[in-house]
């Protein structure tokens, strides 16, 4: 299991497009992916667009992405890169 903390960087926060990109990227991997809002007990399935949208993350929100499985390192690397790029919006 690998965990990595990151911050939502894009101005418009984690709306439908970033959530879609995140779930599409997560779906490429066999590992289980979860997203936790730091400072809360709220954790959702990183492959569920509905779950991600319920988080209501705005710019500056701190999250932890967890990957657990055979390709966990590759999955976490791709998801962190996506998040830290501002989901292509910056």
N, C-alpha and C positions, 0 to 999 in steps of 0.2 A: 504494500500500500504506500502510495506517495501522496503527500499533501503539499500544496503551494498556495501561499497567500498573494493576492494581487488587489489592485484598486481599479474600479471602473473609471476609465479616463475620458471617454467620449462625452461631449457637451450634452447630448440629448439622453444620456443614460442608457440603461439596458432595456430598450424598447423592442418591438417585434423583429426588426431586421437583425440586430445583434443576437437575439435569442435564437432566431432561425439559423444564423451562421454557427452559433455555438452547438446547437443540437445536430446540425449536419456534420460538423467536424467530429463531435463525440460519437456519432453513429458509425463512423468509419472504423472504430476500435471495438474489440471484444470486451475490453475492461469495463467494469462498472464505474460510472462517473457520477459524482455528486457535487453540489454547490451548497455551501453553508455561508450564511450572512454572519460575519464576525460580530461577536458580542451578543448573539442570540442563539437560540436552539433550533432555528429554522434551517432545515436542510431539505433540498429537493433533488430529484433525479436529473442529472445533467443531460439526459437524452429526452427529456419531456419538455417541449416548448411551453405547454400550459403551466407546468410547475415552475419553470424559470420566469415566466411572465408574472406569476403571483408574487414574486419577490419584490417587485416595484423598485428596482435599484436605480438610483440616480448617480450622477457624476460624483466621485469621491467615496462611494460605497466600498467598503472593504469586504472581500469575500475570500473563502478558502475553497479551492478546487481539489477534490480528492479523486484519485484514480486507483483502482484495485483490479488487477488481473494480469494476464499473460503479456499484454502490450502496454502496461501502465506507464512506463517511462515515455514511450512515443506519444501516447495520448495526452499526458500532462504537458509535455513540451509543446504540442500543437495548440492546445487550449490556452496555455499561458501566453504563447506568442500572439494568438488571436486577440485575447483580452488586452494585452499590453500594447497592441497596435491600435487600440481604440476601435476595433472591429471594422477597420478600414475607413473610418469616418474622420480621423484626425489628419 
